[in-house]
């Protein structure tokens, strides 16, 4: 057969080099928190503003308070192409719901969190790994023409939530005897306490009165 000029390599001559910078979880691009940035790719100085309302992801909060899954999150973001990749910055707003740590009443709190994250190009992450640049190597990486901002949203929102939410700064909590809310029961709420040493004597006295 005449040689046609094409180079034919054995099947096993090529192996894929491990790419540690692609370890990030790839979410479906249909997710509202995965943003298409193809219009900014490789053009440093180009920027775009994004304003969007998206449903909150699952488990966006702490044990005592969080933004309910599916509730509105308002994004007001600036997407900017820089030499290293795509810089995403702006604000995330939502409404958190939880329990007062003193009386267990529902607490509703508005959340206004600042977000900033740099998503590096895969090639930059590769170079950073080779150079031992831990900070840039650990930065999130663009996946194709998309950036997944869900981890950045979590990192911004969760620390902005109150650590010990209360329904009122002066909430007196619950009655330790009956569990009633002291804010409702009033300042005169109390329970008669009897010294256990006298409880048997009181019972004998009551029986004597009845007889």
C-alpha positions in Angstrom: 0.0 0.0 0.0 1.5 3.4 -0.9 2.3 5.7 2.0 -0.2 8.6 2.2 1.9 10.8 4.5 -0.1 10.3 7.7 1.7 9.3 10.9 0.3 6.2 12.5 1.1 5.6 16.2 0.6 2.4 18.1 -2.6 2.5 20.3 -0.7 2.2 23.6 1.8 5.0 22.7 -0.3 7.7 24.2 -1.5 7.9 27.8 -3.4 10.7 29.5 -1.3 12.7 32.0 -3.1 13.0 35.4 -4.5 16.5 35.8 -4.9 17.4 39.5 -6.5 20.7 38.6 -9.6 19.1 37.3 -10.6 17.5 40.7 -13.5 19.9 41.2 -16.9 18.4 41.0 -18.5 19.2 37.6 -22.1 20.1 38.1 -24.7 20.1 35.3 -24.4 23.3 33.3 -28.2 23.6 33.6 -27.7 24.5 37.3 -28.5 28.2 37.9 -25.3 28.5 39.9 -23.1 27.4 37.0 -22.4 30.4 34.9 -21.5 30.6 31.2 -18.5 32.8 30.7 -17.5 32.0 27.1 -17.9 35.7 26.2 -15.2 36.6 28.7 -12.7 33.8 28.1 -9.1 34.8 27.4 -9.9 38.5 27.1 -8.4 40.3 30.2 -10.2 43.5 31.1 -13.6 42.3 29.7 -16.4 42.3 32.3 -20.1 41.7 32.5 -22.6 42.4 35.2 -25.0 39.6 36.2 -28.2 40.1 38.1 -30.2 37.0 38.7 -32.6 35.4 41.2 -31.9 31.7 41.7 -33.2 29.0 44.0 -31.1 28.3 47.1 -29.3 25.0 47.1 -29.8 22.3 49.7 -28.2 22.7 53.2 -27.3 26.4 52.9 -26.9 27.1 56.6 -26.0 25.8 60.0 -27.8 23.5 62.5 -29.9 26.4 63.9 -30.5 28.7 60.9 -30.2 28.6 57.1 -31.7 29.7 53.8 -34.4 27.2 52.9 -33.7 25.1 49.8 -35.5 26.5 46.8 -36.1 30.0 48.3 -34.9 33.0 46.4 -31.3 34.0 46.3 -30.6 37.4 44.6 -27.3 37.5 42.9 -25.7 40.8 41.9 -22.3 39.9 40.4 -19.5 41.3 38.4 -17.7 38.8 36.1 -14.3 40.0 34.9 -11.7 38.3 32.8 -8.2 38.7 34.3 -4.8 37.1 33.3 -5.3 34.2 35.6 -8.9 33.4 34.8 -12.3 34.8 35.7 -12.9 36.9 38.8 -16.4 36.7 40.2 -17.4 39.3 42.8 -20.6 40.9 44.2 -23.4 40.2 46.7 -25.7 37.4 47.5 -29.0 38.2 49.3 -31.5 35.9 50.7 -33.8 35.2 53.8 -32.7 32.8 56.4 -35.1 30.9 58.7 -34.2 29.3 62.0 -34.9 28.9 65.7 -34.2 31.3 68.6 -31.5 29.6 70.7 -33.3 30.8 73.9 -37.0 30.1 73.4 -37.1 28.0 70.1 -39.4 30.5 68.4 -39.0 31.0 64.6 -36.4 33.5 63.6 -36.3 35.2 60.2 -33.2 37.1 59.2 -32.2 38.8 56.0 -28.8 37.8 54.7 -26.6 40.1 52.7 -23.2 38.5 51.9 -20.2 39.6 49.9 -18.7 37.1 47.4 -15.4 37.1 45.7 -13.7 34.1 44.0 -11.1 33.7 41.3 -11.6 30.8 38.8 -8.3 30.0 37.2 -7.7 28.6 33.7 -6.7 24.9 33.7 -3.3 25.8 32.2 -2.7 28.2 35.0 -3.5 25.6 37.6 -1.2 23.2 35.9 1.7 25.7 36.0 0.9 26.5 39.6 1.0 22.8 40.5 4.4 22.5 38.8 5.7 25.6 40.6 4.4 24.6 44.0 2.1 27.6 44.2 -0.4 26.2 46.7 -2.7 29.2 46.7 -3.3 29.3 43.0 -3.2 25.5 42.7 -6.1 25.2 45.2 -8.3 27.8 43.5 -11.4 26.6 41.7 -10.9 25.9 38.0 -13.0 26.8 35.0 -14.7 23.7 33.5 -15.0 24.4 29.8 -16.7 27.8 29.5 -18.4 27.6 32.9 -17.8 28.5 36.5 -19.6 26.8 39.4 -20.3 29.4 42.0 -22.2 27.2 44.5 -19.2 26.6 46.7 -18.4 30.4 46.7 -22.0 31.1 47.6 -21.8 28.8 50.5 -18.5 30.3 51.7 -20.1 33.7 51.6 -23.6 33.0 53.0 -22.9 30.6 55.9 -20.4 32.8 57.8 -22.9 35.8 57.4 -25.6 33.9 59.3 -26.0 34.7 63.0 -24.1 32.3 65.1 -26.7 32.3 67.9 -29.9 33.6 66.4 -32.5 35.1 68.8 -36.0 36.3 68.3 -35.2 39.4 70.4 -32.0 40.6 72.0 -33.9 40.7 75.4 -35.5 37.3 74.9 -35.7 35.7 78.5 -35.9 32.2 77.1 -38.0 29.3 78.6 -39.1 28.6 82.1 -36.8 25.9 83.4 -39.7 24.3 85.3 -42.5 24.0 82.7 -40.9 25.1 79.4 -43.2 28.0 78.8 -41.9 31.0 77.0 -41.1 33.6 79.7 -41.8 36.5 77.2 -45.4 35.3 77.0 -45.8 34.1 80.6 -44.7 37.5 82.0 -42.4 38.6 84.8 -44.6 37.2 87.5 -44.4 33.6 86.2 -43.0 31.3 88.9 -43.5 27.9 90.5 -43.8 27.2 94.2 -40.9 25.1 95.3 -40.9 23.1 98.5 -37.8 21.9 100.2 -37.8 18.1 99.7 -37.0 17.7 103.5 -40.4 19.2 104.3 -42.4 17.5 101.5 -43.4 14.4 103.6 -44.4 16.6 106.5 -46.6 18.7 104.2 -48.3 15.5 102.9 -49.0 14.3 106.4 -50.5 17.8 107.2 -52.8 17.6 104.2 -54.0 14.1 105.1 -54.7 15.3 108.7 -56.8 18.2 107.4 -58.8 15.9 105.1 -59.6 13.5 108.0 
